Amino acid sequence: MSVVARFVRHVVPGVIRPLRVLWNEVIGFFFIVLAVWFGASAIRTAREINDTDPGSLFRALISGGFTLVLAAFGAASFWKARKINRS
């Protein structure tokens, strides 16, 4: 086995794992930021719900749903980063 092959076999796993953890943390951060942004929109839309506009309730529900989905993706990404870091 050549020196380069041994070097790659020993160094690459030590570099890839922290990069995967960092990637998942960055993606999780962006999902959480988007969840906060959609959450603010959901709150603002929920305050403007009225009986004359039937679409206002739908917009509030959609914004709330996106908020929950994005927050779940962000939490799952942080959980996956922690799982990778512990293994």
C-alpha positions in Angstrom: 0.0 0.0 0.0 1.4 3.4 -1.0 2.0 6.2 1.4 -0.6 8.3 -0.2 -3.3 5.7 0.1 -2.5 5.2 3.8 -2.5 8.9 4.3 -5.9 9.3 2.6 -7.3 6.3 4.5 -6.3 7.8 7.9 -6.9 11.5 7.3 -10.1 11.7 5.2 -12.4 10.1 7.8 -11.1 12.6 10.4 -11.9 15.5 8.1 -15.2 14.3 6.7 -16.9 13.7 10.0 -16.4 17.3 11.4 -17.5 18.7 8.0 -20.7 16.6 8.2 -21.4 17.8 11.7 -20.8 21.4 10.6 -23.0 21.0 7.5 -25.9 19.7 9.6 -25.5 22.5 12.1 -25.5 25.2 9.4 -28.5 23.7 7.7 -30.3 23.4 11.0 -29.6 27.1 11.8 -31.0 28.1 8.4 -34.2 26.0 9.0 -34.6 27.6 12.5 -34.2 31.1 11.1 -36.8 30.4 8.4 -39.1 28.9 11.0 -38.8 32.1 13.1 -39.5 34.2 9.9 -42.6 32.1 9.0 -43.7 32.1 12.7 -43.6 35.9 12.7 -45.7 35.9 9.5 -48.1 33.4 11.0 -48.6 35.5 14.1 -49.1 38.7 12.0 -51.5 36.9 9.7 -53.4 35.4 12.7 -53.9 38.8 14.2 -55.5 40.0 10.9 -58.0 37.2 10.6 -61.4 38.6 9.9 -64.8 37.2 8.8 -64.9 39.2 5.5 -61.8 37.6 4.0 -62.1 33.8 3.9 -58.5 33.4 2.7 -57.0 35.0 5.8 -57.6 31.9 8.0 -56.1 29.7 5.2 -53.0 31.9 5.0 -52.6 31.8 8.8 -52.9 28.0 8.8 -50.4 27.6 6.0 -47.9 29.9 7.7 -48.3 28.0 10.9 -47.8 24.7 9.1 -44.7 25.9 7.4 -43.4 27.1 10.7 -43.9 23.7 12.3 -42.3 21.9 9.4 -39.3 24.1 9.2 -38.8 24.0 13.0 -38.9 20.2 12.8 -36.4 20.1 10.0 -34.1 22.4 12.0 -34.4 20.3 15.2 -33.8 17.1 13.2 -30.7 18.5 11.6 -29.2 19.5 14.9 -30.1 16.1 16.3 -28.4 14.4 13.4 -25.3 16.5 13.9 -25.2 15.5 17.5 -25.6 11.9 16.6 -22.8 12.1 14.1 -20.6 13.8 16.6 -21.2 11.1 19.3 -20.4 8.2 17.0 
